[in-house]
Amino acid sequence: MSNNNSNIATPKSQGFFFPPEWHPHAATWLTFPHNDASWQGDKLAKMYPQYFQLIKAISKGEKVGLNVNNETLKSFILNELPKYDIDFNQIEILVNPTNDAWCRDHGPAFLINPETKERMIVDWGYNAWGGKYPPFDDDNRLSSKIAAYRGLKTVTPGIIMEGGSVEFNGAGTILTSRECLLNENRNPHLTQAQIEQYLFDFYGAEQILWVNDGIVGDDTDGHIDDTVRFVNEDTVITMVEPDKADDNHEILEENLQLLKGMRLLNGKQLNIVEINMPEPVIIDDFRGPASYANFLICNAGVLVPTFQCKNDDLALDTLSQIFKDRPVIGLDSTDIIWGQGSFHCLSQQEPSV
């Protein structure tokens, strides 16, 4: 489907849009980690307890759709769930071959139409962040499989787009980064204006706001979900690094200044809440993309990755002052972050309608 054809009914023209993450969920989708290349050596088995804690926390407020690579992995999971006191009735396990665990990027983008009470799925293309980690063909097929399972119609824009690269306020505005969406390894044939048109047409948006770069150690080329997140229609949290000697200081300060100059569709400035980065997490001499911004908003609460450092409590306290309608819950992500992502990267919400 091409959005250059005015005769084609786009999701936006049909009244569909991508709701904000705080919109009530019917479920959250996860893809169970199994790729030794992402968590090398004994790191995969070591991160599983933290991953099951994530499943448990989500499942207290909604169903968890769990894509598993094969029957062997399904048996392992079914054996582990009781150890974490996870309610089997809250877990929907689908045996779907996958390449890796990052459901935010390879999973389905669910749209809703509040008028007709319908949902549809946008099946964006996925190329493992510019072809960095082949193969990725199984991951690229996952959205259509979940759509078939749910019995939802799909639309296929035909371009690369990752869920972690876009952030929504639910009132027509998308935040994203130039480093990712304008990267030549994604859609080199498209201009910025053309990419914006795809976002308008297939996410039901009216406005795109751009920051520049992402944090050090982020192999996705600057995903927004590690730097800036909407927490309501007109408020964002943004990560900052007070230490001027830190490589992230200048990047995040530049983003902050850009955010200060932005205006929403109603002409208002953004309310900006600054949160200090965690202390650097070093993995085998490599700096991981540890960030409190990679939280997941779900029905049961706001699940915030923590990193066993002094800034954890401050981040949790700041977020608790923002989210009045649900608890803010810190979960240890020190083993999960070895895979170069955290709770938001691992998940994709399925909204209610």
N, C-alpha and C positions, 0 to 999 in steps of 0.2 A: 504493500500500500504506500503510495507516495502522497505526501501532504502538499505537493505542488499542483495537484489537480483539484480545482475548485469544485468539481462535480462530485467528489468523494465526501461522504459524510464523516467528518472526524469525530472522535469522542467528544470534544468540546462542543461541536455544533449539535450534538445529541443530548447535551446537558450533563455529561459525565465529567468528573474531576477527581484528582487524587486528594483525599482528605488528609488533614494533619494527623500526626501520630497520636495525639491525645484524643482523637475521635474514638468512640467505643469499638473494641475489637471483637470479631467473632472468633478469631484464632491468631496465633503467631506461628509462622513457618520457620523451621530450622532444617539444616542439612547436616546430619551427624558426621563429625570429623573422622576421617579414616586415612588421610593422605600423609604418609610418612615424610614426604618431602617438605610439608609445611611445618610439622612438628617433628624434627629429626631425632634419631636415637630413641631414648626412653621418654622423650618429651610428650609424645602423643598419649601414652597411657597415664602419664603424670598429670595431664590437664583434664582428664575425664572427670574427676571429682568436682572440679569447678564448673565444668559443663553441665553436669547433672544438677548442680545447685541452681544454675541458670534455668534449666528446664522446670525444676520444682517451683521456683519463684514465679515464672510465667504462668504455670498451670494452676496456680491458686486463684487466678481470675479469669482464665479463658482456656480454650483448647490449645494444644500444641500439635501442629502438623509436623511430623518428623520424617523427612526423607532419609532412607537408609540405603546403603549401596548394594546390599545383598542379604540373603536369608541368614547367613552366618552372623552378620552384624546385628540383624534384627533379634536373633536369639540371645546374643550378648546383652543387648539393651533391655530386653524383657527380663533377663536375669538380674540386671543391675537396678531397675526401677524400685523394687521393694526395699533395697538397701538404703535408699534415700527418702523413703516414705512418700513416694510419688504416686498419686492416684491414677491407676491404669485408665480409668474412664475419661481422663482429661487428655490422653495421648492418642493421636491418630498416626499410626505408623504406615508409611507407604514405601514399598521396596522400589526405589528408583535409582538406577545407576547414576553416580555423580563423580566428578573429578576432585572436588574440594568442598570446603565447608561454608563458603561465604554467600549465604542465602540472600543477604541484602542486595548483592550485585547480580547474582544469576537467577534469583527467584522472581516470581510474578509481581508485577505492579498492579494492584487492585484499584480500580476506579469505582465510584458510586454515582448514582443518579438519585438524589433525594426525592425528586418529584415522582418518578416511576417506580422507585424502590428496587431498581435494578443494579447489578454490578457487572463489570467486564474486566478483562485482564489485558494489559498492554504487554506484549511479548517482544521486548527490546532485544536487539542482538547483544551477545556477550563474547568478548575475546580475551578474557583473563588479563585485563588492564593493559591493553596494547600488545597482546601476544606474548607476555612475559613468561607464562607458565603453561605451555602446552602439555598434554592435550586438554581441551576445554569443551569438546563437542557434547559430552553428556550433560554438563552444566547448562550449556546453551539450549538443550532440549527440555529442561526441567519445567519452565513456565507453561509450555503447552500441555505437559502431562498433568500438572496441577489444575489447569483450566478444564481438562477433560474429566478429571476426578470430581471437580466441583460442578461440572455441567455449565460452565460459563463461556460465553462467546469471547473470542480474542481478536485483537487487532495487532498487526505486525508492521511497525513503522519502517523497518528495514535498515536501521542505523544502530550503532553501538551506544548503549546508555546503561549506566550502573546506578543502582539505588543509593549507594553511599555518596554519590557525587551531587545529589540534589536534596534540598531541604525546603519544606513547605510550611506556610503559615495557615493554609486552609482558606485564605481570603484573597487568593489570586496571585500571591507572590512566591517566587522560587529564588532561593539563594544557591549559588554554585561558584565554582572556581575556574579561572582561566587555565590554570596549569593542567587541569583534567579535561574539561570539555573541549578546549581548543587545542588539545595535544594532537600532533600529527599522527600518533599511533591509534587514534580512535576513529575519527571521521574526517580524514584529510581533504575530502572532496567538498566539504561544507564550510561556508563562511560562518562567522559568529551570528549574523542575522538569520541565516538558514537554520542553524541549530536552535536559536531562540524560537523560531516558528514551529519547529517540531515540539518543543516544550509547551508552547501555547496550545497547539492542536491536540496533543496526545496526553498531556497532564491537566488540561483545562485551566491553564494559567493566563494571567494578564500582564505580568511583569517579571523580568529576570534581573536580579541584583548580583553583581559579580565581585568577588574578592579575587586575589591573585594566586597565592601559593599555599601549599599545605605544609605540614610539619616534617621535620627531619625523621627519616626512617619509614616514612609512609610510601610503600611500593605501589600505591594506586595512582600516583601522580597528583596528590593534593586533594583527596576527598574532603568534602565540606564537613562530614560527620565526625571529623577529628578536630575541627577548629571552631565552627560557628553553628549553633543550633537554635531554631525557633522554640520557644517555650510557651508562647501564646501568640495571638495574631500580630502584636506589635512589639514583642520583646524577644531579644536574642541573648543567649549567653555566648561569650567569646573567650577562647583561651588566650592567656597572656603569659609571658615569661619575663619576670622582673630582672633576672640576671642578664646583664648586658653582654656578658662573655659567652652566654649560651647561644648556640646556633639558631635556636627558635626565636630569640628575642626580636630580631629585626623583622622576620617574616610575620610574626603575630602582631607586632606594633603597626606594621603596614596595613594589615587587615583591619585592625581597630580604627585606624584613621579613615579607611575607606567606608567602614560601617557608619562612622559619625557623619559622613557626608550623604548618606543614603536617605531617600524619602520613600514612604510607602504610597500606595495608590491614592490614599486619602490625603496625601501631602504631609503626613506626620513623620517626624524623625523616629528612628528606631529607639526603643528603650534598650540600652546595652548594659548587661551585667558581666563584669569581668571575673574570670576564675583563673587562678594560678595553675600552671602546668604541674604535674607530678614531677618528682625528682627523676632524672634520666634512668630508664630501665635498659641495662646493657645485656645483650644476649649474644654470647659467643663473640665478644668484641664488637658487636654491631648494636647500634642504638635502635630500640624498638619504638613503635609509634604509640607510646602510652599517652592517653588523654582522657580526662574526665568527660569530655564532650561526647564520647562514644557510648553514652547511656541509651537505654531502651525505655520508652514510655509504653507501659502496658496497663491492662485493666487493674492489676493488683498493686501497681506502684511504678516508680521510676527506678530502674535497675542501673546502678552506677558502678562502673569498674573502679576498683581500688587497687593500690599498688604497694601496700605496706610502707607508706612513707608519711611524713608529717603533714603533707598538704591534703591527705585524704579527708580528714574531718572538716577542714575548712570548705572543701568542695561540697561535701554532703550537707553541711549547714547552709551554705549559700543556695543550693538547689531546694532545700527544704523550705526556705523562705519564699520561693517562687511557686512551687507546686503545693497548693493548699488543698487540692481535691483528692490527693492520693499520697501514700507514704513514699519517701525517698529511701531506697534500700541500697546500701553498699555491699557489693559482692567482690570477693578477691578475684583478681584477674591476672595475677602475676605469672601463672602458668599458661593461661589462654593467650596472653599477649605474645608469647613465643612465636605464634603463628602469624604475627604482624597484623592483628586485628582484635576487636573485643566484641561486646554484646550487641552493639548496633550492627556491626559488620556481619555478624553471624545470623541475623534475624530479618524477617520481613513480615510486617503485620497484615492481616486480612481484616478489613473494616466491616463492621455491621452496617446495615442500611435500613 
